[in-house]
Amino acid sequence: MDNIQDELKSASEIALRDCMGLKCDERLLVITDEVKRDIGIALHEAGKTICKESILVEIKSREINGEEPPPQISQLMKMVDVVVCPTAKSLTHTNARREAAKEGVRIGTMPGITIDTMVRCLNADYDKIIALTDYIAEKLVGVNNIRVTTEKGTDVTMPVKDRMIIPSRGVLRQKGESGNLPSGEVYLAPWEDKTNGRVVVDGSMASVGICETPITIDIVNGYAETITGGKEAEKLIELFEKSGREARAVAEFGIGTNYKAKLVGLILEDEKVFGTIHIAFGNNLSMGGRISVSSHLDGLVKEPTVYFDDELIMEKGKLIGFKGGLK
């Protein structure tokens, strides 16, 4: 038990000091809930040893990813220098997060974070993650279409010309920067109403977990129209129905770049796994898209073959051409 607490303490210090760049003269706000209270307290205690003021607030766990925190918390987020959010459901795709970032606040969201994920992924060599992330981001510049295929049946094409490319390196030290902790991915928002094809989610699905039975999603003009599979598919349909039509809209394409991340059934970590891609449905305002809905659900695809226009970027999960020393 003592060893686990020591590891959690160390990971919390790395998250705040190294990833968020928390300074001695800054104010930290930790937003947690009843589900992730232990991690919230650990970050709060670490913050007290690093910065001028560490504030801990606990909210009631949200029902779905992307649901707004209470308005009082949204205001508080604008009044500090750094915010970290170890919560059961994601606050990433919320107006509260966007508005605080506009005020120059640095924000690290940690939806569903576990001690195991913190310890493993935050101890990665971030120089390697940065190199890998930047390599893929540079390859995306000027690309018109992304195509993904897999042996299990994925074959989807996403128009992305001139869409903002976001390299999420896991280091959020500049004013107004925000993203996941831990991180390691490159992502963007495909053009609304343009994606067509089939996605077979065979890794995990946000708010569903590991997909023992793959979820087959047929996408027509940017929307998930047909969803088939086992109990995982039934759960996804239920989640979509809670938030309405826009929850089915293709929101994001991403490639994982954290070589320490593993497939564990937690989308925060799963979508960062090196050698996988993810496609999300729902809100994408945070990445330059136009879809506004209180839901954002990522689906992970294993061993993808990926084309940026006609260039083969990844073949069955193996990145092509990268010389940065990763296996």
ChimeraX attribute file (.defattr): number of C-alpha atoms within 10 A of each C-alpha:
attribute: neighborCount
match mode: 1-to-1
recipient: residues
	/A:1	6
	/A:2	7
	/A:3	8
	/A:4	12
	/A:5	14
	/A:6	11
	/A:7	17
	/A:8	22
	/A:9	20
	/A:10	18
	/A:11	24
	/A:12	26
	/A:13	23
	/A:14	20
	/A:15	27
	/A:16	26
	/A:17	18
	/A:18	16
	/A:19	21
	/A:20	24
	/A:21	16
	/A:22	25
	/A:23	17
	/A:24	14
	/A:25	11
	/A:26	15
	/A:27	20
	/A:28	30
	/A:29	25
	/A:30	25
	/A:31	27
	/A:32	27
	/A:33	20
	/A:34	13
	/A:35	17
	/A:36	23
	/A:37	19
	/A:38	17
	/A:39	24
	/A:40	24
	/A:41	20
	/A:42	18
	/A:43	30
	/A:44	24
	/A:45	17
	/A:46	22
	/A:47	28
	/A:48	15
	/A:49	12
	/A:50	19
	/A:51	17
	/A:52	14
	/A:53	16
	/A:54	21
	/A:55	15
	/A:56	17
	/A:57	16
	/A:58	17
	/A:59	15
	/A:60	13
	/A:61	17
	/A:62	17
	/A:63	10
	/A:64	20
	/A:65	24
	/A:66	21
	/A:67	21
	/A:68	19
	/A:69	18
	/A:70	12
	/A:71	10
	/A:72	8
	/A:73	16
	/A:74	18
	/A:75	13
	/A:76	14
	/A:77	26
	/A:78	21
	/A:79	15
	/A:80	20
	/A:81	22
	/A:82	31
	/A:83	29
	/A:84	27
	/A:85	28
	/A:86	28
	/A:87	29
	/A:88	24
	/A:89	25
	/A:90	27
	/A:91	26
	/A:92	24
	/A:93	25
	/A:94	24
	/A:95	19
	/A:96	21
	/A:97	25
	/A:98	19
	/A:99	16
	/A:100	24
	/A:101	21
	/A:102	13
	/A:103	15
	/A:104	17
	/A:105	24
	/A:106	28
	/A:107	30
	/A:108	29
	/A:109	25
	/A:110	27
	/A:111	23
	/A:112	21
	/A:113	23
	/A:114	19
	/A:115	17
	/A:116	14
	/A:117	22
	/A:118	22
	/A:119	20
	/A:120	15
	/A:121	23
	/A:122	25
	/A:123	15
	/A:124	15
	/A:125	12
	/A:126	20
	/A:127	11
	/A:128	18
	/A:129	26
	/A:130	19
	/A:131	17
	/A:132	27
	/A:133	24
	/A:134	19
	/A:135	17
	/A:136	21
	/A:137	19
	/A:138	11
	/A:139	12
	/A:140	24
	/A:141	14
	/A:142	13
	/A:143	17
	/A:144	16
	/A:145	18
	/A:146	21
	/A:147	21
	/A:148	22
	/A:149	22
	/A:150	19
	/A:151	12
	/A:152	16
	/A:153	13
	/A:154	22
	/A:155	19
	/A:156	19
	/A:157	21
	/A:158	25
	/A:159	20
	/A:160	23
	/A:161	15
	/A:162	13
	/A:163	19
	/A:164	16
	/A:165	19
	/A:166	18
	/A:167	24
	/A:168	25
	/A:169	26
	/A:170	26
	/A:171	23
	/A:172	24
	/A:173	19
	/A:174	12
	/A:175	15
	/A:176	18
	/A:177	17
	/A:178	28
	/A:179	24
	/A:180	25
	/A:181	30
	/A:182	28
	/A:183	29
	/A:184	31
	/A:185	29
	/A:186	24
	/A:187	23
	/A:188	24
	/A:189	28
	/A:190	29
	/A:191	22
	/A:192	19
	/A:193	15
	/A:194	16
	/A:195	25
	/A:196	20
	/A:197	19
	/A:198	21
	/A:199	28
	/A:200	25
	/A:201	28
	/A:202	20
	/A:203	26
	/A:204	28
	/A:205	29
	/A:206	23
	/A:207	22
	/A:208	20
	/A:209	16
	/A:210	21
	/A:211	20
	/A:212	13
	/A:213	16
	/A:214	22
	/A:215	24
	/A:216	21
	/A:217	21
	/A:218	20
	/A:219	23
	/A:220	17
	/A:221	16
	/A:222	21
	/A:223	23
	/A:224	25
	/A:225	13
	/A:226	12
	/A:227	19
	/A:228	17
	/A:229	16
	/A:230	14
	/A:231	15
	/A:232	23
	/A:233	21
	/A:234	14
	/A:235	14
	/A:236	19
	/A:237	16
	/A:238	11
	/A:239	18
	/A:240	20
	/A:241	13
	/A:242	12
	/A:243	16
	/A:244	13
	/A:245	14
	/A:246	20
	/A:247	25
	/A:248	26
	/A:249	26
	/A:250	32
	/A:251	30
	/A:252	23
	/A:253	20
	/A:254	22
	/A:255	27
	/A:256	27
	/A:257	29
	/A:258	30
	/A:259	20
	/A:260	18
	/A:261	23
	/A:262	17
	/A:263	17
	/A:264	16
	/A:265	19
	/A:266	21
	/A:267	26
	/A:268	24
	/A:269	28
	/A:270	29
	/A:271	33
	/A:272	30
	/A:273	26
	/A:274	25
	/A:275	22
	/A:276	27
	/A:277	31
	/A:278	28
	/A:279	23
	/A:280	23
	/A:281	23
	/A:282	29
	/A:283	28
	/A:284	25
	/A:285	17
	/A:286	19
	/A:287	18
	/A:288	16
	/A:289	18
	/A:290	15
	/A:291	20
	/A:292	17
	/A:293	21
	/A:294	20
	/A:295	26
	/A:296	29
	/A:297	27
	/A:298	26
	/A:299	27
	/A:300	30
	/A:301	28
	/A:302	22
	/A:303	19
	/A:304	26
	/A:305	23
	/A:306	27
	/A:307	18
	/A:308	20
	/A:309	16
	/A:310	12
	/A:311	12
	/A:312	14
	/A:313	19
	/A:314	20
	/A:315	17
	/A:316	15
	/A:317	18
	/A:318	17
	/A:319	21
	/A:320	12
	/A:321	10
	/A:322	14
	/A:323	11
	/A:324	12
	/A:325	8
	/A:326	11
	/A:327	9
